[in-house]
Amino acid sequence: MTLKNLYFDPLMEKDLGLFLNNLKYIRNKIFGYPSDVMIEPTNACNLSCVLCPCSHKFMKRKSGFMQLKDYKRIIDKISGMFPKVTLFFAGESFLHPDIIKMIEVTAKKNIEVTISTNATKMDDIDGLLKSGLSRLIISLDGLSEKTYKKYRVGSDYTKVIGNIKKLCKRKKELGLKKPKIEIQFICMKHNQHEVKKLEKFMENVGPDKIFIKTVAIPSWFYKGKDFDRLADEFLPTNKYRRYSKKGKKWKLIKATGKCGFTRKTVITWEGEVCLCCYDLNAEYSFGNILEKSFLEIWNSPKYKKTRELVKTRSLKLCKECGASMVMGKPLE
């Protein structure tokens, strides 16, 4: 974020709440606190996306939904600290019956709210648009039913496209600046030919942004399996190919820098504060926010030591992460 985004824009728009919230970014950077928290409304999902850990039952945690009263307690605890809340983790957030109320509760605390969705469960479009949501990310991995459903198994392409069009049209009718509606397109071998059509789709439908994501073949999927087979089926042949092969090993084409989760955190639907978005089973849990204050958990010796290990990617979890791993054989 720039100084213009953080300070000048809110002041020019006379949005004091946003201005004060943005001050948290600077304060948190100085004191080493996180600037972003992922909160999981639910880890349940209605689709069976091909490479998703939820759909392949690699997630050992029980499925459930955070109670609204517990969510309100969590927001009350962190509202003075976090400038941003991301309302998703391992499931489809719009399956939660109180998801719009959750957004509203958070936005009223002048906290930026981002949510990601498969756009299959949007029953109250007006309520969503007026909720105070800052950013809505919609997964759309195909511009035809054939390419879309190859990866998003169990979804309804026609319904999803219809929901996206309704959202964009209604937002324009209401004259709203927010939420920013962003389309996320995972480029894969079977849909790479549609990348050139994305600009036309944006013109016709009207989202604020479309961004292309490289497909990862995560360790939880290919342990004990053949990475070469999966790579041949899903990796694109264009510039959006994430890995290259040298000998018998696959490596990231573009190595990542410092892990962002030294300054971020994740809270599961049960209130467990865990390490990162790759920690699907909350194996690195540092305490429950419903029982302790966040700073008590964040500043615990265990959490501090673990963050130091993350900086050097020394944890077993880090070595398996799709942002840093070297592939080519089943992990030990």
Buried (B, 14 or more C-beta within 10 A) or exposed (E): EEEEEBBEBBEEEEBEEBBEBBEBBBEBEEEEBBBBBBBBBBBBBEBBBBBBBBBBEBBEBEEBBBBBEBBBBBBEBBBEBBBBBBBBBBBBBBBBEBBBBBBBBBBEBBBBBBBBBBBBBBEEBEBBBBBBBBBBBBBBBBBEEEBBBBBBEEBBBEEBBEBBBBBBEBBEEEEEEBBBBBBBBBBBBBBBEBBEEBEEBBEEBBBBEBEBBBBBBBBBBBEEEEBBEBBEEBBBEEEBBBBEBEEEEBBBEEEEEEBBBBBBBBBBBBBBBBBBBBBBBBEBBBBBBBEBEBEEBBEBEEBEEBBEBBEEBEBEBBBBBBBBBEBBEEEE
